[in-house]
Amino acid sequence: MADKTFELVNPAAGVKSELPVRSGTIGPDVIDIAHLTRDQGVFTFDPGFGVTAACESKITYIDGDQGVLLYRGYPVEQLAEKGNFMEIAYLLLHGELRTRGSSPTFRPASRATR
């Protein structure tokens, strides 16, 4: 399957740019405009970052219009209400919540570093 791109043409200057499309785990695809200024000599204008992704994240998904904030696929409010510090630290380090008995050495090792 070919990579998806958009073509941006400035007819006045006769300049064309290929803008690659990136796909995330969740949400709509995005157009990568990283080389727009280099290629076209212009910036983008998006008041309030309304439709602009400011960074690439493999662990966080944000949709402000829908009120969605996910961390490694879990709603942040669920983690805040039901998780404790050690569970969230494990999620941060290992990418998944641990199951009962899955890592008996995690808690003692973390206490040794205090």
C-alpha positions as CSV (number, residue, x, y, z in Angstrom):
1,M,0.0,0.0,0.0
2,A,1.4,3.4,-1.0
3,D,2.0,6.0,1.6
4,K,-0.7,8.6,1.7
5,T,0.2,12.2,0.9
6,F,-1.4,15.5,0.1
7,E,0.0,17.8,-2.5
8,L,0.1,21.5,-1.8
9,V,0.5,23.8,-4.8
10,N,1.4,27.5,-4.7
11,P,0.5,28.5,-8.3
12,A,1.9,32.0,-8.0
13,A,5.4,30.7,-7.2
14,G,5.1,27.4,-9.1
15,V,6.1,25.4,-6.0
16,K,4.6,22.0,-5.0
17,S,5.0,20.2,-1.7
18,E,4.2,16.6,-0.8
19,L,2.7,16.5,2.7
20,P,2.8,13.0,4.3
21,V,-0.2,11.7,6.1
22,R,0.4,10.1,9.5
23,S,-2.0,7.7,11.3
24,G,-2.3,7.4,15.0
25,T,-3.7,4.6,17.1
26,I,-6.9,6.6,17.7
27,G,-8.4,9.6,16.0
28,P,-8.2,11.0,12.6
29,D,-5.1,11.0,10.4
30,V,-2.9,14.1,10.4
31,I,-1.0,15.9,7.7
32,D,2.7,16.4,8.5
33,I,3.6,20.0,7.8
34,A,7.1,19.9,9.3
35,H,8.7,21.0,6.0
36,L,6.1,23.5,4.9
37,T,8.2,26.6,5.8
38,R,11.3,25.2,4.1
39,D,9.4,24.2,1.0
40,Q,6.9,27.0,0.6
41,G,8.3,29.8,2.8
42,V,5.1,30.2,4.8
43,F,3.8,29.3,8.2
44,T,0.4,27.9,9.2
45,F,-2.1,29.8,11.2
46,D,-4.3,27.9,13.7
47,P,-5.6,30.2,16.5
48,G,-5.5,28.4,19.8
49,F,-4.1,25.2,18.3
50,G,-7.7,24.2,17.6
51,V,-6.7,21.6,15.0
52,T,-3.0,21.2,15.5
53,A,-1.2,18.4,17.1
54,A,1.8,19.9,18.9
55,C,3.7,16.7,19.4
56,E,3.7,13.0,18.7
57,S,2.8,10.7,21.6
58,K,2.8,7.0,21.8
59,I,1.2,7.0,25.2
60,T,-1.3,9.9,25.3
61,Y,-4.4,10.7,23.3
62,I,-6.3,14.0,23.7
63,D,-9.6,15.1,22.1
64,G,-10.5,18.4,23.9
65,D,-13.8,18.8,22.0
66,Q,-15.0,15.4,23.2
67,G,-13.4,15.7,26.6
68,V,-11.2,12.6,26.1
69,L,-7.8,12.2,27.7
70,L,-6.4,8.7,27.5
71,Y,-3.1,7.5,29.0
72,R,-1.9,4.2,27.5
73,G,-5.6,3.6,26.5
74,Y,-7.0,4.2,29.9
75,P,-9.2,7.3,30.7
76,V,-7.2,9.5,33.0
77,E,-10.2,10.1,35.3
78,Q,-10.4,6.3,35.8
79,L,-6.7,6.1,36.7
80,A,-7.0,9.0,39.1
81,E,-10.1,7.6,40.8
82,K,-9.2,3.9,41.0
83,G,-5.4,3.7,40.7
84,N,-2.7,4.4,43.2
85,F,0.8,5.8,42.7
86,M,2.5,2.4,42.4
87,E,0.0,1.1,39.8
88,I,0.3,4.3,37.7
89,A,4.1,4.1,38.0
90,Y,4.1,0.5,36.8
91,L,1.8,1.6,33.9
92,L,4.3,4.4,33.0
93,L,7.3,2.1,33.1
94,H,5.8,-1.1,31.5
95,G,3.0,0.2,29.3
96,E,0.3,-1.8,30.9
97,L,-1.4,-2.2,34.3
98,R,0.0,-5.0,36.3
99,T,-2.1,-8.0,37.2
100,R,-2.3,-9.3,40.7
101,G,1.0,-11.1,41.4
102,S,2.6,-10.2,38.0
103,S,5.6,-8.3,39.5
104,P,6.3,-9.0,43.1
105,T,9.7,-7.2,43.0
106,F,8.3,-3.9,41.7
107,R,7.2,-2.5,45.0
108,P,10.4,-3.4,47.0
109,A,12.7,-2.1,44.2
110,S,10.9,1.2,44.1
111,R,11.1,1.7,47.8
112,A,14.9,1.1,47.7
113,T,15.3,4.2,45.5
114,R,13.7,6.6,47.9
